[in-house]
Amino acid sequence: MNTTTQLLRRCSALVLVVSLSACANLSPQDRNTAAGAGIGAVAGSVLTGGSATGTVGGAVVGGVIGNNVKRH
């Protein structure tokens, strides 16, 4: 069981590193969209008590807002 846990942790760390490196070439608008979706998902989950519908809805609304934010 201990070997399985170690393997799972290493695979999880590898997936995390690869997924973060995929964000290196994002445009500012894409970064705002991703950040908005993440923040919206957390907010939707908190406001609805962990409901999947609330989480997805929050991610959609946050992504749209993040996509429309522009820096001057």
PDB file of N, CA, C and O in Angstrom:
ATOM      1  N   MET A   1       0.822  -1.195   0.000  1.00  0.00           N
ATOM      2  CA  MET A   1       0.000   0.000   0.000  1.00  0.00           C
ATOM      3  C   MET A   1       0.860   1.249   0.000  1.00  0.00           C
ATOM      4  O   MET A   1       0.504   2.246  -0.628  1.00  0.00           O
ATOM      5  N   ASN A   2       1.983   1.207   0.694  1.00  0.00           N
ATOM      6  CA  ASN A   2       2.865   2.352   0.776  1.00  0.00           C
ATOM      7  C   ASN A   2       3.451   2.691  -0.596  1.00  0.00           C
ATOM      8  O   ASN A   2       3.588   3.866  -0.936  1.00  0.00           O
ATOM      9  N   THR A   3       3.797   1.669  -1.387  1.00  0.00           N
ATOM     10  CA  THR A   3       4.336   1.887  -2.723  1.00  0.00           C
ATOM     11  C   THR A   3       3.288   2.518  -3.625  1.00  0.00           C
ATOM     12  O   THR A   3       3.617   3.391  -4.427  1.00  0.00           O
ATOM     13  N   THR A   4       2.069   2.106  -3.515  1.00  0.00           N
ATOM     14  CA  THR A   4       0.989   2.678  -4.312  1.00  0.00           C
ATOM     15  C   THR A   4       0.776   4.147  -3.974  1.00  0.00           C
ATOM     16  O   THR A   4       0.552   4.961  -4.870  1.00  0.00           O
ATOM     17  N   THR A   5       0.843   4.489  -2.718  1.00  0.00           N
ATOM     18  CA  THR A   5       0.676   5.877  -2.290  1.00  0.00           C
ATOM     19  C   THR A   5       1.803   6.744  -2.830  1.00  0.00           C
ATOM     20  O   THR A   5       1.560   7.859  -3.292  1.00  0.00           O
ATOM     21  N   GLN A   6       3.019   6.251  -2.779  1.00  0.00           N
ATOM     22  CA  GLN A   6       4.153   7.006  -3.307  1.00  0.00           C
ATOM     23  C   GLN A   6       4.023   7.204  -4.810  1.00  0.00           C
ATOM     24  O   GLN A   6       4.297   8.290  -5.322  1.00  0.00           O
ATOM     25  N   LEU A   7       3.610   6.172  -5.512  1.00  0.00           N
ATOM     26  CA  LEU A   7       3.433   6.270  -6.954  1.00  0.00           C
ATOM     27  C   LEU A   7       2.336   7.274  -7.296  1.00  0.00           C
ATOM     28  O   LEU A   7       2.482   8.057  -8.235  1.00  0.00           O
ATOM     29  N   LEU A   8       1.265   7.256  -6.556  1.00  0.00           N
ATOM     30  CA  LEU A   8       0.173   8.203  -6.783  1.00  0.00           C
ATOM     31  C   LEU A   8       0.635   9.633  -6.530  1.00  0.00           C
ATOM     32  O   LEU A   8       0.281  10.530  -7.295  1.00  0.00           O
ATOM     33  N   ARG A   9       1.397   9.865  -5.504  1.00  0.00           N
ATOM     34  CA  ARG A   9       1.911  11.207  -5.208  1.00  0.00           C
ATOM     35  C   ARG A   9       2.850  11.693  -6.310  1.00  0.00           C
ATOM     36  O   ARG A   9       2.782  12.854  -6.714  1.00  0.00           O
ATOM     37  N   ARG A  10       3.706  10.833  -6.789  1.00  0.00           N
ATOM     38  CA  ARG A  10       4.638  11.232  -7.851  1.00  0.00           C
ATOM     39  C   ARG A  10       3.904  11.527  -9.151  1.00  0.00           C
ATOM     40  O   ARG A  10       4.231  12.485  -9.851  1.00  0.00           O
ATOM     41  N   CYS A  11       2.932  10.719  -9.466  1.00  0.00           N
ATOM     42  CA  CYS A  11       2.143  10.971 -10.681  1.00  0.00           C
ATOM     43  C   CYS A  11       1.356  12.264 -10.560  1.00  0.00           C
ATOM     44  O   CYS A  11       1.247  13.015 -11.529  1.00  0.00           O
ATOM     45  N   SER A  12       0.811  12.530  -9.395  1.00  0.00           N
ATOM     46  CA  SER A  12       0.072  13.778  -9.178  1.00  0.00           C
ATOM     47  C   SER A  12       0.987  14.989  -9.323  1.00  0.00           C
ATOM     48  O   SER A  12       0.592  15.991  -9.920  1.00  0.00           O
ATOM     49  N   ALA A  13       2.187  14.911  -8.792  1.00  0.00           N
ATOM     50  CA  ALA A  13       3.144  16.011  -8.918  1.00  0.00           C
ATOM     51  C   ALA A  13       3.537  16.226 -10.373  1.00  0.00           C
ATOM     52  O   ALA A  13       3.678  17.366 -10.815  1.00  0.00           O
ATOM     53  N   LEU A  14       3.715  15.148 -11.116  1.00  0.00           N
ATOM     54  CA  LEU A  14       4.052  15.261 -12.530  1.00  0.00           C
ATOM     55  C   LEU A  14       2.928  15.907 -13.327  1.00  0.00           C
ATOM     56  O   LEU A  14       3.177  16.762 -14.177  1.00  0.00           O
ATOM     57  N   VAL A  15       1.709  15.505 -13.059  1.00  0.00           N
ATOM     58  CA  VAL A  15       0.563  16.097 -13.739  1.00  0.00           C
ATOM     59  C   VAL A  15       0.454  17.584 -13.413  1.00  0.00           C
ATOM     60  O   VAL A  15       0.152  18.387 -14.296  1.00  0.00           O
ATOM     61  N   LEU A  16       0.693  17.954 -12.176  1.00  0.00           N
ATOM     62  CA  LEU A  16       0.640  19.355 -11.778  1.00  0.00           C
ATOM     63  C   LEU A  16       1.693  20.180 -12.513  1.00  0.00           C
ATOM     64  O   LEU A  16       1.391  21.267 -13.004  1.00  0.00           O
ATOM     65  N   VAL A  17       2.914  19.682 -12.593  1.00  0.00           N
ATOM     66  CA  VAL A  17       3.981  20.412 -13.275  1.00  0.00           C
ATOM     67  C   VAL A  17       3.677  20.564 -14.765  1.00  0.00           C
ATOM     68  O   VAL A  17       3.869  21.640 -15.331  1.00  0.00           O
ATOM     69  N   VAL A  18       3.213  19.515 -15.385  1.00  0.00           N
ATOM     70  CA  VAL A  18       2.897  19.581 -16.821  1.00  0.00           C
ATOM     71  C   VAL A  18       1.730  20.528 -17.075  1.00  0.00           C
ATOM     72  O   VAL A  18       1.757  21.286 -18.044  1.00  0.00           O
ATOM     73  N   SER A  19       0.724  20.500 -16.240  1.00  0.00           N
ATOM     74  CA  SER A  19      -0.428  21.383 -16.454  1.00  0.00           C
ATOM     75  C   SER A  19      -0.063  22.845 -16.238  1.00  0.00           C
ATOM     76  O   SER A  19      -0.588  23.715 -16.934  1.00  0.00           O
ATOM     77  N   LEU A  20       0.824  23.136 -15.293  1.00  0.00           N
ATOM     78  CA  LEU A  20       1.248  24.517 -15.082  1.00  0.00           C
ATOM     79  C   LEU A  20       2.136  25.019 -16.213  1.00  0.00           C
ATOM     80  O   LEU A  20       2.083  26.200 -16.554  1.00  0.00           O
ATOM     81  N   SER A  21       2.935  24.162 -16.790  1.00  0.00           N
ATOM     82  CA  SER A  21       3.793  24.591 -17.895  1.00  0.00           C
ATOM     83  C   SER A  21       2.984  24.871 -19.152  1.00  0.00           C
ATOM     84  O   SER A  21       3.457  25.583 -20.037  1.00  0.00           O
ATOM     85  N   ALA A  22       1.796  24.337 -19.249  1.00  0.00           N
ATOM     86  CA  ALA A  22       0.944  24.606 -20.409  1.00  0.00           C
ATOM     87  C   ALA A  22       0.426  26.034 -20.407  1.00  0.00           C
ATOM     88  O   ALA A  22      -0.030  26.516 -21.444  1.00  0.00           O
ATOM     89  N   CYS A  23       0.482  26.715 -19.295  1.00  0.00           N
ATOM     90  CA  CYS A  23      -0.015  28.094 -19.184  1.00  0.00           C
ATOM     91  C   CYS A  23       1.043  29.134 -19.504  1.00  0.00           C
ATOM     92  O   CYS A  23       0.776  30.328 -19.364  1.00  0.00           O
ATOM     93  N   ALA A  24       2.220  28.736 -19.923  1.00  0.00           N
ATOM     94  CA  ALA A  24       3.320  29.676 -20.116  1.00  0.00           C
ATOM     95  C   ALA A  24       3.083  30.645 -21.271  1.00  0.00           C
ATOM     96  O   ALA A  24       3.539  31.786 -21.206  1.00  0.00           O
ATOM     97  N   ASN A  25       2.395  30.232 -22.306  1.00  0.00           N
ATOM     98  CA  ASN A  25       2.245  31.060 -23.491  1.00  0.00           C
ATOM     99  C   ASN A  25       0.847  31.650 -23.641  1.00  0.00           C
ATOM    100  O   ASN A  25       0.426  31.956 -24.757  1.00  0.00           O
ATOM    101  N   LEU A  26       0.141  31.809 -22.566  1.00  0.00           N
ATOM    102  CA  LEU A  26      -1.205  32.367 -22.647  1.00  0.00           C
ATOM    103  C   LEU A  26      -1.152  33.881 -22.829  1.00  0.00           C
ATOM    104  O   LEU A  26      -0.267  34.555 -22.302  1.00  0.00           O
ATOM    105  N   SER A  27      -2.107  34.393 -23.578  1.00  0.00           N
ATOM    106  CA  SER A  27      -2.232  35.839 -23.712  1.00  0.00           C
ATOM    107  C   SER A  27      -2.825  36.389 -22.411  1.00  0.00           C
ATOM    108  O   SER A  27      -3.385  35.633 -21.617  1.00  0.00           O
ATOM    109  N   PRO A  28      -2.703  37.702 -22.190  1.00  0.00           N
ATOM    110  CA  PRO A  28      -3.299  38.271 -20.970  1.00  0.00           C
ATOM    111  C   PRO A  28      -4.805  38.016 -20.878  1.00  0.00           C
ATOM    112  O   PRO A  28      -5.326  37.793 -19.785  1.00  0.00           O
ATOM    113  N   GLN A  29      -5.500  38.048 -21.995  1.00  0.00           N
ATOM    114  CA  GLN A  29      -6.937  37.793 -21.975  1.00  0.00           C
ATOM    115  C   GLN A  29      -7.223  36.341 -21.589  1.00  0.00           C
ATOM    116  O   GLN A  29      -8.159  36.073 -20.835  1.00  0.00           O
ATOM    117  N   ASP A  30      -6.424  35.409 -22.100  1.00  0.00           N
ATOM    118  CA  ASP A  30      -6.600  34.005 -21.731  1.00  0.00           C
ATOM    119  C   ASP A  30      -6.312  33.776 -20.253  1.00  0.00           C
ATOM    120  O   ASP A  30      -7.007  33.002 -19.595  1.00  0.00           O
ATOM    121  N   ARG A  31      -5.282  34.452 -19.726  1.00  0.00           N
ATOM    122  CA  ARG A  31      -4.985  34.329 -18.297  1.00  0.00           C
ATOM    123  C   ARG A  31      -6.122  34.879 -17.449  1.00  0.00           C
ATOM    124  O   ARG A  31      -6.486  34.289 -16.432  1.00  0.00           O
ATOM    125  N   ASN A  32      -6.683  36.011 -17.868  1.00  0.00           N
ATOM    126  CA  ASN A  32      -7.818  36.583 -17.135  1.00  0.00           C
ATOM    127  C   ASN A  32      -9.015  35.644 -17.164  1.00  0.00           C
ATOM    128  O   ASN A  32      -9.719  35.499 -16.165  1.00  0.00           O
ATOM    129  N   THR A  33      -9.245  35.006 -18.309  1.00  0.00           N
ATOM    130  CA  THR A  33     -10.359  34.065 -18.426  1.00  0.00           C
ATOM    131  C   THR A  33     -10.163  32.873 -17.493  1.00  0.00           C
ATOM    132  O   THR A  33     -11.088  32.468 -16.788  1.00  0.00           O
ATOM    133  N   ALA A  34      -8.959  32.317 -17.492  1.00  0.00           N
ATOM    134  CA  ALA A  34      -8.675  31.165 -16.625  1.00  0.00           C
ATOM    135  C   ALA A  34      -8.773  31.537 -15.151  1.00  0.00           C
ATOM    136  O   ALA A  34      -9.331  30.786 -14.351  1.00  0.00           O
ATOM    137  N   ALA A  35      -8.228  32.695 -14.796  1.00  0.00           N
ATOM    138  CA  ALA A  35      -8.300  33.133 -13.400  1.00  0.00           C
ATOM    139  C   ALA A  35      -9.739  33.393 -12.989  1.00  0.00           C
ATOM    140  O   ALA A  35     -10.149  33.014 -11.892  1.00  0.00           O
ATOM    141  N   GLY A  36     -10.507  34.033 -13.855  1.00  0.00           N
ATOM    142  CA  GLY A  36     -11.915  34.292 -13.560  1.00  0.00           C
ATOM    143  C   GLY A  36     -12.706  33.016 -13.384  1.00  0.00           C
ATOM    144  O   GLY A  36     -13.557  32.916 -12.500  1.00  0.00           O
ATOM    145  N   ALA A  37     -12.419  32.033 -14.237  1.00  0.00           N
ATOM    146  CA  ALA A  37     -13.123  30.757 -14.122  1.00  0.00           C
ATOM    147  C   ALA A  37     -12.782  30.050 -12.816  1.00  0.00           C
ATOM    148  O   ALA A  37     -13.660  29.468 -12.180  1.00  0.00           O
ATOM    149  N   GLY A  38     -11.524  30.096 -12.415  1.00  0.00           N
ATOM    150  CA  GLY A  38     -11.117  29.464 -11.156  1.00  0.00           C
ATOM    151  C   GLY A  38     -11.741  30.139  -9.952  1.00  0.00           C
ATOM    152  O   GLY A  38     -12.263  29.479  -9.053  1.00  0.00           O
ATOM    153  N   ILE A  39     -11.683  31.463  -9.944  1.00  0.00           N
ATOM    154  CA  ILE A  39     -12.277  32.210  -8.830  1.00  0.00           C
ATOM    155  C   ILE A  39     -13.785  32.019  -8.805  1.00  0.00           C
ATOM    156  O   ILE A  39     -14.378  31.862  -7.737  1.00  0.00           O
ATOM    157  N   GLY A  40     -14.405  32.034  -9.980  1.00  0.00           N
ATOM    158  CA  GLY A  40     -15.853  31.840 -10.049  1.00  0.00           C
ATOM    159  C   GLY A  40     -16.272  30.453  -9.592  1.00  0.00           C
ATOM    160  O   GLY A  40     -17.309  30.295  -8.947  1.00  0.00           O
ATOM    161  N   ALA A  41     -15.473  29.451  -9.920  1.00  0.00           N
ATOM    162  CA  ALA A  41     -15.796  28.083  -9.491  1.00  0.00           C
ATOM    163  C   ALA A  41     -15.752  27.958  -7.976  1.00  0.00           C
ATOM    164  O   ALA A  41     -16.630  27.343  -7.370  1.00  0.00           O
ATOM    165  N   VAL A  42     -14.728  28.542  -7.370  1.00  0.00           N
ATOM    166  CA  VAL A  42     -14.623  28.497  -5.907  1.00  0.00           C
ATOM    167  C   VAL A  42     -15.784  29.255  -5.271  1.00  0.00           C
ATOM    168  O   VAL A  42     -16.413  28.771  -4.330  1.00  0.00           O
ATOM    169  N   ALA A  43     -16.060  30.454  -5.797  1.00  0.00           N
ATOM    170  CA  ALA A  43     -17.156  31.258  -5.240  1.00  0.00           C
ATOM    171  C   ALA A  43     -18.495  30.547  -5.407  1.00  0.00           C
ATOM    172  O   ALA A  43     -19.304  30.525  -4.480  1.00  0.00           O
ATOM    173  N   GLY A  44     -18.734  29.968  -6.578  1.00  0.00           N
ATOM    174  CA  GLY A  44     -19.989  29.244  -6.814  1.00  0.00           C
ATOM    175  C   GLY A  44     -20.142  28.051  -5.892  1.00  0.00           C
ATOM    176  O   GLY A  44     -21.239  27.762  -5.413  1.00  0.00           O
ATOM    177  N   SER A  45     -19.044  27.362  -5.646  1.00  0.00           N
ATOM    178  CA  SER A  45     -19.082  26.214  -4.747  1.00  0.00           C
ATOM    179  C   SER A  45     -19.381  26.644  -3.316  1.00  0.00           C
ATOM    180  O   SER A  45     -20.170  26.006  -2.619  1.00  0.00           O
ATOM    181  N   VAL A  46     -18.746  27.727  -2.886  1.00  0.00           N
ATOM    182  CA  VAL A  46     -18.955  28.209  -1.515  1.00  0.00           C
ATOM    183  C   VAL A  46     -20.386  28.705  -1.334  1.00  0.00           C
ATOM    184  O   VAL A  46     -21.033  28.408  -0.330  1.00  0.00           O
ATOM    185  N   LEU A  47     -20.869  29.459  -2.310  1.00  0.00           N
ATOM    186  CA  LEU A  47     -22.207  30.036  -2.179  1.00  0.00           C
ATOM    187  C   LEU A  47     -23.327  29.006  -2.232  1.00  0.00           C
ATOM    188  O   LEU A  47     -24.398  29.228  -1.667  1.00  0.00           O
ATOM    189  N   THR A  48     -23.094  27.880  -2.905  1.00  0.00           N
ATOM    190  CA  THR A  48     -24.142  26.872  -3.024  1.00  0.00           C
ATOM    191  C   THR A  48     -23.894  25.654  -2.146  1.00  0.00           C
ATOM    192  O   THR A  48     -24.590  24.646  -2.272  1.00  0.00           O
ATOM    193  N   GLY A  49     -22.920  25.737  -1.268  1.00  0.00           N
ATOM    194  CA  GLY A  49     -22.665  24.625  -0.354  1.00  0.00           C
ATOM    195  C   GLY A  49     -22.041  23.416  -1.022  1.00  0.00           C
ATOM    196  O   GLY A  49     -22.263  22.289  -0.580  1.00  0.00           O
ATOM    197  N   GLY A  50     -21.263  23.622  -2.077  1.00  0.00           N
ATOM    198  CA  GLY A  50     -20.579  22.514  -2.738  1.00  0.00           C
ATOM    199  C   GLY A  50     -21.344  21.884  -3.870  1.00  0.00           C
ATOM    200  O   GLY A  50     -20.964  20.817  -4.352  1.00  0.00           O
ATOM    201  N   SER A  51     -22.407  22.511  -4.306  1.00  0.00           N
ATOM    202  CA  SER A  51     -23.201  21.974  -5.411  1.00  0.00           C
ATOM    203  C   SER A  51     -22.397  21.991  -6.706  1.00  0.00           C
ATOM    204  O   SER A  51     -21.718  22.974  -7.004  1.00  0.00           O
ATOM    205  N   ALA A  52     -22.470  20.917  -7.470  1.00  0.00           N
ATOM    206  CA  ALA A  52     -21.770  20.854  -8.756  1.00  0.00           C
ATOM    207  C   ALA A  52     -22.319  21.885  -9.725  1.00  0.00           C
ATOM    208  O   ALA A  52     -21.562  22.487 -10.487  1.00  0.00           O
ATOM    209  N   THR A  53     -23.619  22.092  -9.704  1.00  0.00           N
ATOM    210  CA  THR A  53     -24.229  23.094 -10.578  1.00  0.00           C
ATOM    211  C   THR A  53     -23.739  24.490 -10.233  1.00  0.00           C
ATOM    212  O   THR A  53     -23.443  25.282 -11.128  1.00  0.00           O
ATOM    213  N   GLY A  54     -23.650  24.795  -8.964  1.00  0.00           N
ATOM    214  CA  GLY A  54     -23.155  26.092  -8.530  1.00  0.00           C
ATOM    215  C   GLY A  54     -21.692  26.298  -8.895  1.00  0.00           C
ATOM    216  O   GLY A  54     -21.289  27.402  -9.260  1.00  0.00           O
ATOM    217  N   THR A  55     -20.896  25.234  -8.797  1.00  0.00           N
ATOM    218  CA  THR A  55     -19.487  25.321  -9.142  1.00  0.00           C
ATOM    219  C   THR A  55     -19.306  25.579 -10.635  1.00  0.00           C
ATOM    220  O   THR A  55     -18.534  26.454 -11.029  1.00  0.00           O
ATOM    221  N   VAL A  56     -20.010  24.827 -11.457  1.00  0.00           N
ATOM    222  CA  VAL A  56     -19.907  25.003 -12.908  1.00  0.00           C
ATOM    223  C   VAL A  56     -20.465  26.361 -13.317  1.00  0.00           C
ATOM    224  O   VAL A  56     -19.876  27.051 -14.149  1.00  0.00           O
ATOM    225  N   GLY A  57     -21.588  26.743 -12.740  1.00  0.00           N
ATOM    226  CA  GLY A  57     -22.165  28.049 -13.048  1.00  0.00           C
ATOM    227  C   GLY A  57     -21.237  29.181 -12.659  1.00  0.00           C
ATOM    228  O   GLY A  57     -21.092  30.145 -13.410  1.00  0.00           O
ATOM    229  N   GLY A  58     -20.611  29.083 -11.509  1.00  0.00           N
ATOM    230  CA  GLY A  58     -19.657  30.094 -11.079  1.00  0.00           C
ATOM    231  C   GLY A  58     -18.452  30.160 -11.991  1.00  0.00           C
ATOM    232  O   GLY A  58     -17.942  31.245 -12.272  1.00  0.00           O
ATOM    233  N   ALA A  59     -17.991  29.010 -12.456  1.00  0.00           N
ATOM    234  CA  ALA A  59     -16.852  28.981 -13.379  1.00  0.00           C
ATOM    235  C   ALA A  59     -17.201  29.644 -14.706  1.00  0.00           C
ATOM    236  O   ALA A  59     -16.389  30.375 -15.272  1.00  0.00           O
ATOM    237  N   VAL A  60     -18.396  29.391 -15.194  1.00  0.00           N
ATOM    238  CA  VAL A  60     -18.820  30.000 -16.456  1.00  0.00           C
ATOM    239  C   VAL A  60     -18.923  31.514 -16.315  1.00  0.00           C
ATOM    240  O   VAL A  60     -18.391  32.260 -17.137  1.00  0.00           O
ATOM    241  N   VAL A  61     -19.605  31.958 -15.275  1.00  0.00           N
ATOM    242  CA  VAL A  61     -19.776  33.400 -15.073  1.00  0.00           C
ATOM    243  C   VAL A  61     -18.420  34.069 -14.833  1.00  0.00           C
ATOM    244  O   VAL A  61     -18.151  35.134 -15.388  1.00  0.00           O
ATOM    245  N   GLY A  62     -17.570  33.457 -14.018  1.00  0.00           N
ATOM    246  CA  GLY A  62     -16.248  34.015 -13.761  1.00  0.00           C
ATOM    247  C   GLY A  62     -15.376  34.055 -15.007  1.00  0.00           C
ATOM    248  O   GLY A  62     -14.616  35.002 -15.208  1.00  0.00           O
ATOM    249  N   GLY A  63     -15.484  33.028 -15.842  1.00  0.00           N
ATOM    250  CA  GLY A  63     -14.729  33.007 -17.092  1.00  0.00           C
ATOM    251  C   GLY A  63     -15.162  34.102 -18.046  1.00  0.00           C
ATOM    252  O   GLY A  63     -14.328  34.732 -18.697  1.00  0.00           O
ATOM    253  N   VAL A  64     -16.462  34.330 -18.130  1.00  0.00           N
ATOM    254  CA  VAL A  64     -16.971  35.397 -19.002  1.00  0.00           C
ATOM    255  C   VAL A  64     -16.513  36.757 -18.490  1.00  0.00           C
ATOM    256  O   VAL A  64     -16.092  37.609 -19.273  1.00  0.00           O
ATOM    257  N   ILE A  65     -16.594  36.959 -17.187  1.00  0.00           N
ATOM    258  CA  ILE A  65     -16.153  38.236 -16.616  1.00  0.00           C
ATOM    259  C   ILE A  65     -14.649  38.418 -16.826  1.00  0.00           C
ATOM    260  O   ILE A  65     -14.203  39.494 -17.223  1.00  0.00           O
ATOM    261  N   GLY A  66     -13.876  37.378 -16.564  1.00  0.00           N
ATOM    262  CA  GLY A  66     -12.430  37.457 -16.763  1.00  0.00           C
ATOM    263  C   GLY A  66     -12.043  37.714 -18.205  1.00  0.00           C
ATOM    264  O   GLY A  66     -11.061  38.405 -18.476  1.00  0.00           O
ATOM    265  N   ASN A  67     -12.810  37.162 -19.128  1.00  0.00           N
ATOM    266  CA  ASN A  67     -12.548  37.367 -20.546  1.00  0.00           C
ATOM    267  C   ASN A  67     -12.788  38.810 -20.967  1.00  0.00           C
ATOM    268  O   ASN A  67     -12.140  39.312 -21.886  1.00  0.00           O
ATOM    269  N   ASN A  68     -13.709  39.463 -20.302  1.00  0.00           N
ATOM    270  CA  ASN A  68     -14.056  40.827 -20.675  1.00  0.00           C
ATOM    271  C   ASN A  68     -13.263  41.894 -19.926  1.00  0.00           C
ATOM    272  O   ASN A  68     -13.381  43.077 -20.248  1.00  0.00           O
ATOM    273  N   VAL A  69     -12.465  41.511 -18.945  1.00  0.00           N
ATOM    274  CA  VAL A  69     -11.650  42.463 -18.204  1.00  0.00           C
ATOM    275  C   VAL A  69     -10.459  42.854 -19.053  1.00  0.00           C
ATOM    276  O   VAL A  69      -9.766  41.998 -19.604  1.00  0.00           O
ATOM    277  N   LYS A  70     -10.224  44.158 -19.155  1.00  0.00           N
ATOM    278  CA  LYS A  70      -9.093  44.645 -19.927  1.00  0.00           C
ATOM    279  C   LYS A  70      -8.296  45.617 -19.084  1.00  0.00           C
ATOM    280  O   LYS A  70      -8.865  46.444 -18.371  1.00  0.00           O
ATOM    281  N   ARG A  71      -6.990  45.519 -19.164  1.00  0.00           N
ATOM    282  CA  ARG A  71      -6.121  46.459 -18.445  1.00  0.00           C
ATOM    283  C   ARG A  71      -5.842  47.643 -19.332  1.00  0.00           C
ATOM    284  O   ARG A  71      -5.674  47.507 -20.544  1.00  0.00           O
ATOM    285  N   HIS A  72      -5.794  48.794 -18.723  1.00  0.00           N
ATOM    286  CA  HIS A  72      -5.515  50.011 -19.487  1.00  0.00           C
ATOM    287  C   HIS A  72      -4.088  50.435 -19.278  1.00  0.00           C
ATOM    288  O   HIS A  72      -3.655  51.443 -19.838  1.00  0.00           O
TER     289      HIS A  72
END
